[in-house]
Amino acid sequence: MASPKYLRRAEKKLKKRQRELSRKKKGSSNRDKARTRVARAHAQVADARRNFHHQWSHRLTSENQAVFTETLNVRGLVRTRLAKSVHDAGWAQFVQMLEYKAIRRGRSFAKVDRHFPSSQICSACGYRDGPKPLNVRIWTCPSCGTRHDRDWDAGKNVRYEGRRILAVGTTEPPTPGPGALARQRAR
């Protein structure tokens, strides 16, 4: 499911509140009221995003025995023209929720390294095609001729790599309880 883009939807309201705040005289009680309106508008966006993350992390950890994520270079992504969208998605918060909920439920959880070439490997035959620009969304494997959607293929490769990580690391899911998250991170 695509991210609901809470910040994008609230931009108009946030701009209006910020404009109202900037017009108020410094030190006045009306400025304080406007400042709290701005803070409340930002809090509503953050709360809606957090609620979405809780719902989806709950659903993913309830329906699956193992959850795998790819560690993304968020710092690099926010330096691009996608910065606002990357911040709006709140990837780090979502992954953190997934991790602690998976551990709490006794599910397996693994993070695939960002340097793993998930979008370069054919999930059908394992052929590594090499880097592709982001505008290439569909590609055909030159080795086996399978046509791939870039994101779906990367998802399959992340799942295979996550399974490999779990097979090499530990065979049983972490036991929930005090310190379970710390034990998981120590591995």
Summary of the structure (lengths in Angstrom):
residues: 187
radius of gyration: 21.1
end to end distance: 30.7
largest distance: 70.2
contacts: 470
relative contact order: 0.11
helix: 57%
strand: 10%
